[in-house]
Amino acid sequence: MSGIKTLGQFIIEKQADFSYAKGELSRLLRDIGIAAKIVNREVNKAGLVDILGDAGTTNIQGEGQKKLDVFANEQFIAALTSGGECCIVATEEEDDFVPIDSPVSKNAKYIVCVDPLDGSSNIDVNVAVGTIFSIYRRKSTEGLASLSDVLQKGTEQVAAGYIIYGSSTMLVYTTGKGVNGFTLDPSIGEFCLSHPELKIPEDGTIYSINEGNYVHFPEGVKKYLKYAQVEDKSTNRPYTSRYIGSMVADIHRNLIKGGIFIYPTTAASPSGKLRLLYECNPMAFIVEQAGGIASDGRNRILAIEPTTLHQRTSLFIGSPKMVRMAEQLMAEHSPVTALEAKPQEA
């Protein structure tokens, strides 16, 4: 046990990296870790209990919710409400943000945006799913926190992370001082440091995209896919196609092995489909801290000014050389349309 460092120990040791409210942010990260353990327990036994399948409800985006979606959403809201460090929880599963107006949270300084269960369509077939979270510092100083406190650019994040529930359960997070990964040891019930100072390779040989939508992709994305499939030993092409359909799992693999994940605009989703606040901003923060690049195909994700709670965007994220090539082909072959330039809520 002497060589094991738990998530709690690591956070305490790294408090000096936090520019403010050191103890509060540490406790907030601890609360997220606790909620993740509860969700992990239910994910692991999902096939044994009545928690698989549809819940019979839809979220604000009109997407059908799985039972585990609803359960995970409830667990993260409960953990962040009871901890006292958070004044607002914004979640993909709720129509509006959830204000926390309780005595224990009256002076809370943090806002958390969370996708409680990314890739939930894979639950019923036992494929890896995940949780994505993003933490911001409240901007307002009087009264209750409001929507303007939530609508901050990704550059304002003080921490972000994801949990992947797979063959092992991992929590990966950053506070702007690099990226570290922790694997859950079920024998002691603790996340233990397993991947210190994660760095994404400068280049890679894996591309992740739903090629079934090829006909609807922008011309620049089609050109990149053709580029990826051409044989050229000097650039290690053709690349390998790997698409799980769970963004956490796809980006986690590429973070470790090198690669690019693309979720472009389509004819049906001209502004993109992924949520800026719950999915793209936190993943962009993590990947940039690991040495990678995240853009919407043209502009840095973290620089996008959010205007709505459930704003969507396209995403090109991963190893720098691969993302730069995709951006180059987008610039050459896919002019910006009026619909793409205008952010959409849902």
N, C-alpha and C positions, 0 to 999 in steps of 0.2 A: 504493500500500500504506500510505501514511502515515495515511490516515483509517480504516483497518481496525483493529478491536480484537477480538482472539481471546478465546475463552472462558477460556483459561489466563491471559492478561493481565488480563482483567476480574476473575477470581477473586483473583488476587494483589493487585490494586488495592483490592479490597473486603474484604481480610482483617481490616481494622480493625473491620468490622461484626460479626465473630464474637466472641462473649463469652468463648470459651475454645478451646484446642487449634487455633489458627488454621491452622498448617501442616498438621495432620492432616486437618482438614475439607477444606481446599483439595485435598489429594492424593486424598481420597476422591471428591470431585466430578470430579476429573481422570480417575480410574479408571472412573467411570461413563460419562464422555464417550468414553473409548477403547472400552469395550464397545459403546456405541451405534454407533460407526463400523463396528465389525465386523458387528453385526446389520444395519445399513443396507446394507452391501455385499451381504449374502446376500439381503435383501429385494429389492434392486434387480435381482438376477440370478436370482431365484427361478424365473422362467419358462424359464430356460436350463439349469437343472440339476435333478437329482432331489431337490428339497427342498420341492416342493409336495405337498399331500395329507395324509392322516392318517398318524400315526406308529404306529397300532395299539395305543395305550395310552390310559389315562385318568388324570386327576389326582384329588386327594382329593375334589373335588366331584362326581366321576363324569362329568366332561365329557371328551369325546374330545379328545386332544391332536394338534395338527398337527405336522408335522416341524419347521417353523420355531419353534413353541412350545418344543419340546425343545432345539433349537439355541440359541435366545435365552436360555433358562434356564441352559444350560451356560456360555454366554459370560459372563453377568453373575456367576454364582457364581465362575467362574475369575478374573475381573478383581478381584472383591472379596476373594477368598481370597489372591491373590498380592500385593495392595497393602499389606497389613499394618496397615490402619487400621480394620478391621472385625472384630468378634469373633463376630457372628452374621449370617447371611443368612436371612431368612424370605421364601419365595417362594410364589406361588399354585400353582406346579406341584409342590411337594413336600408330602408328607404331614405332615412335621414340620419345625421350623426346622433350619437347617444350622449347627452350631457350628464355628468355625474355631479349632482347637487346634494351632497351629503356632508355632515359635519366633519368626517374624516378627510374629505377631499376639498374642503372649501378653499384651501390655499394651494391646491395642487398646481403644478407648473408645466405639466406635460400633456401632450395629445398623442394618442396612438391610433394609427391607421392599420387595419389588419384584414387580410384575406384568410379567414379561419381554416379553410380547407381547399387549397388549390388542386385542380385535377380531380375533383370529386366524381366526375363521370367514370373514373377508373376504379372506384371503390368496389363495385360489384364483381370485378374480375381480378381482384387481388394484385393490382399494380400500384407502384409507389405514388403516394400523394404527399401534400405538404401544407405548411402554414407559412405565410409571409407577413412580416410586421415592419412598421416604420414609426419612429418616434421623433416628435417635434417639440420644441419648447414653445409654450404659450407666448403670444405677442402682446395681447391686451393686459392691462394692469388693474382694471376696475370691473366690477360686476361679474356676470357669468361669461365664460368663454363662449365664442360664437363661431359661425361658419368661417369668418375671415381668419380665425386662428388656425383653422384646418387647411385652408387653401394657401399653402406655402410651397414655394419651389423646392425641388428635391435637394438643392444645395443647402437648405436650412435644416436638413435632418441632423439630429444629434446621435442617432443610432438606427440601425436597421439590421434585419436578419431573417433567416428562414429556418424552418424545421422540416426535415424530410423523414417521412415514415416509410421506411423501406426494409430491406433485409436486416439493416440495423437502423436505429433512429439517431439522426444527427441534428445538432443545432449549430448553425453558422451565423456569426454576427460581426458587425463592425461598429466602432464609435468614432470612425474617422482616423484611426491610428492602425490601419492594417486589418486583416481578416483572420479570424481564428475559428476552428471547428471543434466541436465537442460531440463525442459519441455516448449515447445512453448505455450505461452498464446496468442491466436489469437486476443483477445480483445485489447491488447496493442502492439502486434507485437514484443514481446520480449521473449527470452529464460530466464526462471526463475529457480533458484536453487530449485530442487525438491528431489534430491537423493544425499545428501552430503556424502562424504567418503564411497563410495560403497565398500562392501567386499563380495566376493563370498564365499558361505558356504564351509567348509572343505570337506564335502561329499554331495552327492545328490542322487536322485532317478530317474533322467531323462537322457536318452541317445538319441542323435540326430545323425542319419546317414541314408543315402539312402539305406535301406535294399533291394531294388529292384536289387542292384548290388552285392548281397551276394555271388553269385557263383564266382565272379571275385575278391573277397577280399583276402588279404594275410591270411594265416592260423591263425596268431595271432589275427586278427580282428574277424574272425569267432569264435575263442575260447572265445573272450571277449563277443560277442553277446550271446553265449550260457550261459556264466557265468551270464550275466545280466538277463537272462530269467529263471534262476533257483530259486525256492522258498526257501528263507532262512530269517526268521524273524529277526535274529540277525544282518543282514546286510541290512535290508529293501528291500530285493529282493523278487519277481522280480521287476526290474526297469520298468519305464514307457517310452514307445517310443514316442518321439515327434519330427517330422521333417517337417519344414516349406518349406525348399528349398530356403530360403533367409538367408545367413550366419549371417548377422547382426541381424535378428530377432531371430534366433536360439541361438546365443551366448548371446544376450541381455537377453533372458528369463533365460538361465542357469546362467548368472552372478547374477541375482537377486534371483533365486530359488535354485540354485545348480544343477550341471549336467555336462555332457561331450558332446562335439561336435567332431565327427570324420569324416574326409574326407580323406580316405586312398588312397594308390596307388591301381590301378586295372590293369588288363591285357592290357586294352586299354590306360591307363595313368600310365606307370610304374614309372614315377618320381612324380606322383601326379598331381592334376589339378589346385589347388588354386595358385594364384600368390603370391610369397614371398613378393615383395615390396609393393604391393597395398592392399593386404588382410591379409596375415599371420603376417607380422611384426607388423603392427599397432594393430591388435587384440591381439597378444601375449603381447605387451607392456602394453596394458590396463588390460588384465586378470592377468598378473604377478603383476602389481601394486595393483590389488584388492585382491591379495593373492592366485591366482590360478597358474596353470602350463600350458605351451604351448610347445609342442614338435612335431617332425615329426614322432613320434612313438619310437624314440631312442635318438635323440639329441635335445637340446634346440633350438627352432626356432630362437631366437634372436642372437644365436651364429653362425648361418649359414652365410658363406661368399658368397654374391651374385656375380655371374660372368656374368649374362646377364640381360637385362632390364625386360624381361617378364618371368623370371625364375619361375618354378613351384615347388611345394612341397606338401607332404601330411601334414595333421594337426590333432593333438590330443590336445584338449584344454578344460579347465574347472576346476572343483573342484579337488584339489590335490589328494585325495584318489582314485578317479575314474581314473584319468590320470595315476597315478602310477601303478594301477592294469593293465590297458591296455598296458602300456610300458613293464611290467613284462611278460605278455603273448606274446607280440611281440618278446621279447628277447628269450623266450623259444621255440616259434613255427614258427617264420618267419625270416630265415636268410637273410641278406642283399644280394641283387643281384647286378650284375654289372650295370644294367640299373638304379636301384634306387640310386646307389652311384654317378652316373654321372648326374649333373643338366642339365635340358633341358630348352630351351628358350620358346618353344611353343608346 
